Amino acid sequence: MLGFSEEMETVLDHYVDMIIEESHRQNLIRFVDREEILAKHVQDIALPFFANNIEFTGKGVDIGSGAGFPGIILKLCFPKASLRLYESEKKKAAFLLRVVGQLDLTGCEVVAERIESAGRSESYDAVFSRAVAGLPTLLEYAAPLLEIGGKAYFFKGPKYLEEIEKSERARRLLGWESPEILPYSFVYRGETYHHYLLVYRKGKKTPEKFPRRPGTAVREPL
């Protein structure tokens, strides 16, 4: 599938089996059909990276990993990367821990806390997030984590331009450069899905007052 190695294809199959089994116990994702998981989650995450020849071997953070989207999929795409997955919902974090253990994903750590607990390291090469929050909130979450020159990768749908417009104040205040927009699409059961990977580069040091208290970025977005 896509650009996965044969070894990673086997690991991916095991991962999908784990998702389907776990989804019968808790509401892990909205659907448990294998074909739909592969198309609407795995392909949706991997496609823009493989299509644009994006490689990643550095140190990254996944904000709000959920069932492992995008963090686990990105780890399968980039086995040499070091990824830290933040998931505040305890049941989902417990599932991610089982996935990391059973799939023997070295260099992949699960943190069962809100992303604000990561503090202000400014040491990561990349931040990733999908289906977690609006752009102003995501930009605020990511800025204190990245070193200058680091990049944030956000998966967005057809209304991405509205989000970009609403996030301009946050972008300027937090020291982000204008985003690179990578459009991509895929077909599933006759329907074409048009999605966008927004790539932000951190151009300046993050103002000292960030990160704010947990929950503030959602309640009072910039």
Disulfide bonds with the S-S distance in Angstrom:
none
